[in-house]
Amino acid sequence: MSERETFMPDEVLAASLAKKGPKQYTLWVDLEYCVGCHACTMACKAENNTPLGVDYNRVTEVEIGEFKDPQKSPDVRVYFIPMPCMH
C-alpha cells in the first residue's frame, strides 16, 4: 500500500474524480504533528494582508490532565488545535 493510499483509497479517489461539476478542495490538518508554532497563522496573515489584531487562523492550546503529586510523574498532555476560517 502506497503512502497516498493510507490517506485515500483508490476507490474514493476514482469516485471523486468521476463526479461532474466543480471540484471541492479541503484542508487536512493532522493534529498529532501540530506543535503550536503559529506558522499557519503567520502565513494566513501574510497572504490575506490582515490588519493588526485580525487573525483568520487561530491556534488554540488545550491542556489535559492533572499534576497533583510531585513524587509521581505528571499526567499532563498539551494539544494544539489550529482553527482556520476555511473561507
N, C-alpha and C positions, 0 to 999 in steps of 0.2 A: 504494500500500500504506500503510495507516494505521500509526501508531506501535505500536498494540496487536498488529497482525498480524506485526510483525517479531519479537515475542516468542512469540506463539502463533497459528499459522494457524487460520483459521475452521473447518477440518475437525476439528482437535484440540479446539477449544472445543466444537463441536457434539457430538462423541463423548463428551466429558467430561460435558456437561450431560444427555445421554441415558442415562447409566448409572443403574441403580437402586441404592438403598441410601444409606448416609450419605456425605456429601461429605468428601473429604480435602483439606486445605489444605496448602500448602507455603510455605516462606520462601525467597525468591530474594535472594541476596547477590551483587552484581556486584563482583568483586574489583578491577576496574580503577578503581573510584571510591572504594574504601576508603582513607582517609588516616591511619588509626590514631588517631583522636580518642577512642576508647573511649566514645563516646556510647551505643552499643548496650549496653555493659557497665553503664553507669550507669542506663540506662532499665530494663534487666532487674533490676538490684539494687533499684531503687525500686519496681518493680511487684511483685516477689516478696518484698520485705522480708527479704532475707537478712542474717544477722549479719556482722560484720566478719570478713574472711578467707575468706568463702564467695562465690564468683562462679560463677553458672551459665553465663555467657557470657564467654569469654576472647578476646583479640586477640593473635595471635602475630606477631612480626616476623621475616621471613625476608630475609636479605641474600645476594645472589647476585653473584658476580664477584670481581675482584681489582684492587687498586691497587698496582702494583709500581713503575712508573717515574714520578717526579714531573714529568718533561718531557712526558709524554703525558697526554691526558685520561683520567680513570678510567673503567673499565668495570665499574661497580658499580650494582646496582639493589636497591631495597628494596621488598618486598611485605608487606602486612599481611593476615593471614588471620583473619577473625572465626570463632570456633568456638562457635556457640550449642548448647545442650544438646538442643534440639528436643523437649522433653517436652510 
